[in-house]
Amino acid sequence: MLLIGRATRLARYVTPLDKSYTTTARLGVVSTTLDAEGELSKAEGPIPDEPAIRSELPNFTGNILQVPPMTSALKIDGKRLYDLHRRGIEVEREARPVEIHAFDLLSTDPANHTATFEISCSSGTYVRSLISDLAQALGSGAYLTALRRTRVGDLSVSDATLPDYLNEDNIDNHIIHNATVLGRLPGVEVPVETRRAVCSGQKLPRFGVGGSYRVLADGELLAVYRDEGDLARAEVVLCDP
């Protein structure tokens, strides 16, 4: 998904949404980066077969704890883990809770020692670590050879259009409107005469809605607000005064 114009301000509401991936892993080999970019070495133990993999998947479904990889962008003491990794430094990382909604084995290729999975998970899940931890639980190792994000919230790659099909005449027909991107946020309607105040980013009386919410006038999405004390404050304004 590509956010353009004022819609770039909506990234904060998209990033925390659940996500889905398809990923292919090579079994029996480990990588220093958990993907094909790292140094590879043979893993100890036998390469797990399809029945063994399927039997272990339930143990990695639901609420689990996951240690972020050293190649992640997570900061510890103000330093990115991937920067430390490039310098050959490894630090202790605290396990973090994530939720794996679905973890399915799509196929295996015994000749090439690969397996392809489909994963639905909460934001903040490291798929590389998930696959590596699964392989370790099976007495082996694995690293990712391919990873594709297929869904963010309600936005699916199946609804996407290839760039080669877009041109000046049809691109407007393929733009996802802001209202769709923010469809999961609750909404409040304000009188049309309040439109100018909202589009100017003025504070309003609180609406009693928890968290961020859409503000609309006559069905038009104007802004995203959040209650603070007795007032409502604009987080993102999407209209002109």
N, C-alpha and C positions, 0 to 999 in steps of 0.2 A: 504494500500500500504506500502511495506517495501522497503526502500532504502538501498542498500548494496554497500560496496567498495567505489569507488570514487563517485558513484551516490549519496551518502549521502550529498555531497556538493550542490546537486540540490534542496534540501528541500526549500531553500529560494524562488525558482521559482514556487513551487507547493503550498506552504501554502497560498499565496494570491489569488489562483484561486477560482472561484465559487464552491459551494458545494451543494449536495442534501442529504436529510435525510428522513427516515421514523421514526415516533415516535408515541408512544401510551401514552395517558394522562388519568389519573383518574380525573373525574369531581366531583365538590362539596366538595373537600378536598384541603387544602393548606399545603405546606411543607416549613419549614424554609430554605431549600436549593433548593427548586423548583424541587426536585427529591425525590426518595424513601429513600434516606439516611438521610433526615432531620426529625425533629419532625413534626408530622401530627396533624391537627386540622380541624374541620368541617368548611366549608366556609358558609358565610351568603348568603341568597338568594336561589332561586330554582335552581336545576340542569338544565342546558340548554339542549334542545332537538336538534335533527338533523337539522330541519329547521332553528332554531335560530342560530346555529353554522354556517351553510352555508351562512346565510344572513350577518353575520359579517365578514366573511373572506375577502371580497374585501377591507375592511377598513384597513387590515393588509397586503395588497399586494402593491408592488411598493416601492417607496422611503419613508421610515418611520424613526422616531427617536426612539432609544431604550436605556434604562438605563441599563448598565451592572449590573449583579447580584453581590451581596457581595461574592458569592462563586467562582467568576471568578479569573483568574490569573493576571488580570489587576493590574498595579502598580499605586498607588496614593501616592505622596510624598515619593517615594522609597519603599513603602510597598505593598506587595501583598494583594489584597482584601480578599482572602480566609484565609490568616493568621490573619487579623483583625477580620474576622467573627468567627474564632475559639476562639478568645479571647472575644467574645461577643461585639465587637465594630462595630458600623455601621457608615459609613461616607457618605457625599453627593457625588453622582456620576453624572457627566454631561452626558446628553443624547447624543448619537452618531448616525450619519446617517448610515443606512444599507439599502440594497435593497432586497426585497423579490420578486423573479421572479415569483414564483408560490407557492400557499398555498392551498392544496386540502384536503378535508375530504374524506378518503378512506372508513371508516366504523365507526359505533357506536355499542356499546353493552349496551343497556339500563339496563339490569339486573345487570351488574357489574359497571355501570356508567363510562365507558371508551369510548374513541374515538381515532381513528388512523388516522394520517395525513401524507401527503407527501409534503415535502418542498424543494424548490430550492431557494438558497439565495446567497448573496455575502459573501465573507470571513469576519469574525468578527461578524457574526450574532450569538446571543445567543438563541438557540432554546428553552431552558427552559424559558427564559424571554418572548419569543414570545407567547408560549402557556399560560403562566400565564397572560400576558396582554390581550390576547384574552378572557380568562375566566372572567377576571375582567370587561371587557367591556360588558360582558353578565350578569353582576350582580352576579357572582359566583366566583369560584376559581378552580385551577387545578394544578397538578404536573405531571412530567414525570415518567412513570413506565418503559419505554423502549426507547432507542434511537440508531439508526443505521445509520452511514454515508454510503451512497450508491454511491456517485460520488464525485470526485475531478477533476475539469476541464473536460477533455475528458476521464479520467480514471474511468471506472465504475466497480462496484462490480460484475456486470453480466459477466464481462470478466475475473474475478478472478478464481483461481484454489484452491480447498481445500487442506490444507497441507497433508491430508491423501493420496492424489493422487500423491504427489511429491516424487521422488526418485532420486538417483544419475544418472539414465539413462535418465530421461525426464526433469529434472529441467531446463536445459538450454533452452528447447523449450518454457518455460513459463516465461522467464525473459523479462520484458518490456525494450526495448532498450532506451538509453539516448535520442536518436533523437525523439522518440515518446513522452517521458516525456516533452521535450522542444519544442514540435511541434507548440505551439502558439507563440514562439518568432520568430521575423524576422531573416533571415539568409543572410550571405554574403559569397561569395566564394573567396578564396585566391589562388594564384598559389601554386603548389605542392612544389616548392622550398622555400616557406615561412613556410612550415610545422614545421621545426625545431624551428624557432623563436617563433611561436605560442605555440608549446609544451613546450618551455622553459619559457613561460609566459612573453615574451618581449613585450614592447610597440610597437604599429604599428601606421602608419598614420591614422587619423580619417576616418571613413567610412560614416559619415553623417547620421547615423541611431539613432533615438531617443530611449533612454532606453537601456536595455540589449538586446543583439542579439547573435545568433549562428555564429560561424566562422567555415567554412568547407573548406576542400581541396579535390578535386576530389570526392565530395559527402560524405566524411568522416567527422563526427562531431569531431572537435578538442577541442573547448573551447567556453566559453561565454565571450564576451567582452562588454565594454561600452565606449562611447566617453567621453573624458574629455579634453576640450579645443581643441588643435590641434592634440591630440594623442588619441589612443584607448588603454585602459588598460584592462588587463585580470582580470575577476572576478572569473572564475572557469576554470581550465585547466583539460581536461579529457584524454589527451594523453601523452605518454612518448616522450621525445626529441629524 
